């Protein structure tokens, strides 16, 4: 087993890059074609800038299912002039980008229509709508309809510092917590949530404190019903003596990846939680933990994980089984301290908060030494409600800085100097310049 499959393939998460008023062409542009008296067709062009500087994109007409993800054959953008050709519909568009909008003409089969395009704007909830949604909603998702396997789904609605409604999705059994929702739309009783890069949409109807709908991802739809309430991790049936014996973090490696087991007490309950720091997963609840003498048996049912081991004073050693594969795992008592990836001098050079923007989205990078001797590196994206995304593969040598952000499949490579950090930010195949200044 080349990697520990702590996260099942139920939810593939990449954070979307919102588009807003801009001088660059990349983003989602939308407008309405007036094709007759009282007849309008909504159109969207999704345009991305490729690594070589060229553009590619798709055409969508949300009200016409036959026009979904139609490839744009050619895109040119020179001196604020935009030209698109889409042979699949025998259409072309040409316009001029000015003051954050594109004024132009759509031509199809010899007929021309005026078409103004503006950056896509996320729906904004009214205060009344937010009050209907505010708080947490819980439910169960069965990836195999009719099967026994199920996952907890938690959707939480709150307001950010600017008073704007934001939402996050958590699937505790997968260690996926507080994943930002890209789009929230409430039309009468119909609620739609999207995490676009994961191709995930949740939609359905709200009645009082209940939601009845579907979870649709990658073309597969599953029933999803939610009710208002706070998620609480079920406690384990441990004796006080067993808890005292197991209390505290334990850590080890299986197939080269770190596993952290935390046995804790919270609100009068005993809990066991699993972390996989190398995969950005945390707080995965242990389904059952039993101790008979020196023999320990642990199971995490949704992940098809079992661990049978012998307990000694400072070690729990045995066999870790996930699916059909079994490997040896020894956990030692004590907190996991990630080994420093950069020198002490490099840590001092980076320590602090650095800010920059990509596509008008603020990125905040925090580098901070921890009390346990490790060096923490994190990304916050305030507009998306994403905080504490872990930076990995951190390297700083001879002024050359690089790191990855596994949760959003992004990488940075650049240089650090007295004037700041300058380099390239790559995500979802797109590379854009990123300049960071220290607070």
N, C-alpha and C positions, 0 to 999 in steps of 0.2 A: 504494500500500500504506500504510494508515493506521498500522499498527504492525508492528514487526519480529516475525514469528511464530517466535521462537526456541523456544518451548515448543509442541509439538503438543498436540492435544486428547486425548491418551491418558489423562492423569491430571489431574483437576480436584480440587485439594486445598483443603479448609477444615478447620481444626482444630475438633474437637468439644469441647463444654463438658461435662465430666463432672458428673453429679448426685451429691449426697451428702446426709447428714442436713441438713435445712433447714427453715426456717419459711415459705419461699416455695413456691408450687405448681409453678413451672417445673421441668422435669426429666423423668426416666423413672421411673415408679413400677411396681412389679410385685408380684404375689401369686398365690395359688392358690385356685381355686374348688373346693370339695368338692361334687361334683354327685351322688355316690352312693358306696356302699361301695367303698373302694379305687379310687376314680376321681376324679382331680384334673385340672383344666385350668389351665395356666399362662397368665396374662394380663399384658399390659403396656400402660400408658397413657403416651404421650409427649406432654407438655404444654409449650407455649411461650407466653411472654407477648409480645403484640404491642405495637407502638409506642404505641398508644392506651391501654395498660394492660389490655386485655381478654386473654382466653386462647383458644387454639385447640389442637387436638391430634388424635391418632390412637390407635386401639385395635389391638393385635396379640395374637394367640394363637400363640406360636411353634410349638406342636405341631399346629396346625390351619391348613394353607395357605390355606383359604378365608377365614380371618380375618386378612388382611394389610392394614395401612394403611387400616383402616376409619375414616372421618372421625367425629369427635365433634361433634355438632350444636351443643350449647351447653355451656359450662363456666362455673359461677359459684363464687366463692370469697369468702365474707364471714364475718368473725369466726370464722375457722378451720373453717367449714362448707363442705364441697366437694360440689358437685352436678354430675353429668355425665349427658347424654342422648344416646343413640346410636340413632337411628331405624332404621338399616340392619339392626340385629339385634333391634329392639324391646326394647332394654335401657336401664337407668338405674342409676346408682350414687350413693349419698349417704353421706358419712362426715364424721368430724371429725379434723382434723390436730392432733396433739399429740405432743411429744417426738420429732419427726422421722418419725412414722408416721401412717397414716390408718386409723382403725377405722371400718368401715362395712358397708353392705349392698348387694349387687347384686340387682336385680329384673329378671326377664325373663319375659314372657308369664304374669304373675300369680304366679310362684314367686320366693321370696326366698332368698338365700344370704349367709351371713356372708363378708366379704372384707376381709382386712387387707392394706394396701399399704405397701411400704417402698421407699426409694430404690434404684434399680438399683445393684448392686455389680459392678464388673469382676472377672472371675475372677482369682484370685491363684495363681501357679505355686508349687509346692513347690520346695525346693532341688534335689531329685532331678530334677524336670521341667526346671528351669532348666539344670542341667548337661547335659541332652540337647540343649538348644537353643543354649547359650552360644556366641557367636562370630558369624561372618558366613556367609551362605549365598548362593550365586550361581547365576544361571540366565539364560536368554534367553526373551524374550517376543516372539512374532510377532503384530502387530496384524492382519495379514491372513494367515489360515492358509494355508500352502503358498507364501506369497510370500517374497521375499528380504529384505524389511525386517524388522529385529529390534532389540530394545532389551535392554540389560543390566539385570537386576533384582538388587538387593543388599538382603537383609534381615539386619539386625544385631541380636542379642540381647545385652543387658548389664544390669547392676544399677545403679540410681541410688544417690544418697547414703544413702537410707533402706534400702538392701538389697532394694528391690522390683524385680522383673524388668520391663524396658521393652524395646520394640523400635522400630526405625526402618526406613524404606524409602527406598532411593535408586534413581533411574533416571539414571545419569550422562549418557547421551546427550541428556537433556532438561534438564540442569542442576538437576534435582530431587534434592537431597541431604538425608539425615537427616530425612525427613518422619516425624513421630511416628505410631506405630500406636496406635489407641485401645483395642483389646481383643485380648488374647492368651488363647487357651484350648487346652489340650492334654488330651484325653480318651483315655487309652490311647495309641494311635499316631496319633490323628486331631488335626491341628493346624488351628486357625481363627484368622485375623487379620482385623481390620476397621479401616478408616478410614471412619467412618460418614458424615461429611459429603461424602465423595467417592463414596459409594455403592459402595465397593470392598471386596470380601471375597476373601481367599486361603484356600483350604481344601484339605486332602488328607492323605496318610499319610506318616509318617516311618518309614524303615527304615535303621537305622544312621546314616550321614552323608548320606543321600539323602532328598529330599522329592518326591513325585509328586502333583500336584494341579491346581487350576484357579485362574485369575484371573478373577473375575466383577465386572463394573462396568456399571452402567446396563443390566442385563438381558443383557449379552453375556458369554459365557464363552470363555476361551482356555486352552489347555494351558500349564501352568507347572511345570517341573521344576527343582529347586534341589539343589545339592551344597555341602557345607561347603568353605570356602576364602576367601582374601583377594582382594579385587578389586585388580588392578594395571593401570594404564593402559598399553596397548601403546605402545612407543616408535616414533619416526619415523626413517626412513632418511635422516638429514641428515649431511653432512660437517661436520667441525669448523669449517671456514671458513664454510660457510653458516650454521651455528648462531651463530658469532661475529657475523655480519652481521645476523642477525635477533633476537638475544637481547634480552630485556627487554620490558616491556609497550608496546603500541601502542594508541592509542584514537582513535575518531572517531564520527561520527553518520551513521546512515542512517534516513531517514524520521523524523527527530527523536528517535530513540532511540540511546543510547550503546552502542557496541560496543567491547569491550576484548579484544585478542589478546595472549596471553602465551606467549612461546616460552622454555622453561625446560629445565634439566637436572636430573634426579632419579634417584638410584640408577644412575648410569651410562647413563641413557637420555635422549634428546631428546624433549620433549613440546611440543605446541601446544594451548593451551586457550582457550576463548572464554567471556567473561562478558557478560551483559546486565544491568548494574546496575539499570536502570529497571524491569526485570521480575523482579528477585530471583533471576535464574538465574546460576549460576557453574560453572566447571570442566567445561564441555561439551567433550569431547575432539574434536580435529580428526582426521578419518579419514586424510587424506593431505595432505602439503605438499611441493611440488616447486619447485625453483628452477633455471632455465636462463638463465644470464647475469643480466640484470636482470628477467626475467619470473618472476613467482610465480603458482602455481596452488594453491589451497586448497580442500578439499572436506570437508563434514560430511554423510556419506551419509544417516544417519537423519533429518536435518532437511531434506534436499533442498536443501542450500546449497552454492554454489560461489562462489569469489572469484578473479578473474583480475586481476592488477595489475602495475604497474611499480615496482621498488624504487629509491629514491634514498637519499641519506645519511640523511635524517630523515623520510621519508614513504614510505608504500606506498599508491598510488592506482590505482583501477581500478573494475571492475564487480562488484557484489554481486548474485548471482542466487539467488532462493529460489522454487522452483516455477516458475510462468510469468512472474514479474516480475523485472526487472533495474533496479537503481538504482546511482548513482555513490556510491562510498565512498572517502574518503581517511583513512588512519590515520597519525597523527603519533607519533613516538617519545616515550616518557615515560609515567609513571603517570597514571591518570585521577584528577583531584581534583574531586569534586563541588563546584559553586559553593555558598557559604554561602546557606542559605535564611532564616536569621534573623540579626539584628544581633549584634555582639560582646557587647553588654550583655545581650541575651536569652540568648546562649550561657552567660554566666556565671551567670545566674539559674537555668538548667536543669541545669547540669553536676552530675553525681552520679547516684546510684541511688535510684529511687522505687519503692515497693511498695504494692500494694493487692490486693483480692480481688473477684472476680465469681463468684457461684454457688459459693463456697467453693474457687475455683481461684485460686491465687496468681499474680499478674502482676508482673514486675519490669521496669521501664523504665530503661535506662541511656543517659545523655547524656554524651558524652565527646569532647573535642577530640583530633584526631589529629595526629601529627607532620608530616603533609604539608599541614597548614593546613585540612583539611576538618573537619566537625563530625559525629561519628557519633551515631546515635540507634537504639537496638535494644530489642527485647522478648525476655525470657526467660520461659518457662512451665515451671518446674522439674518439676511433677508429670507433664508430658507429655514431658519430655526434649527440649523445644524451646528452642534457644539462638540468639541473634543474629538473630532475625527483624528485618528492616530496617524502620524507620519512614520513611515518605515523606510528601510534601506538608506538611512541618513548618512551622508558623506560630505565632509568639508576638508579638502586638501589643496594647499597652494592657492587659496581663494576660490576654488571651484566647488560649488555647492550643488548637491542633487538629493532628491528624496522622492518617495512615492506616497500616495494616499489610496490605500487598497480599497476602502469602502466606496470610493467613487471612481476607481480605475483611472487615476490621474498621476502624472509625473511632472516634476520640475527639474530643470537643469539650468544653471547660470553661474554668476560670479558675485562675490561679496566684496565691497570696498567701503571706504569711509563715506561715500555718497549714498550707499544703500545696496540693495540686492537687485540685480537685473538678469533676466533670463527668459526661458521659454516654458510655457505651461501647456501641457498636452493632455487632452481628455477626449475620449470617444473619437480618436483619429484626427482631431483638430489641434493644431499648434498655434498659439497666440503669444505675443510678447507680454511679459508680466514684470512690472517694476514694483519693488517693495520698499517702503520707508519705515524706519523705526519710530515708534511712539516716543 
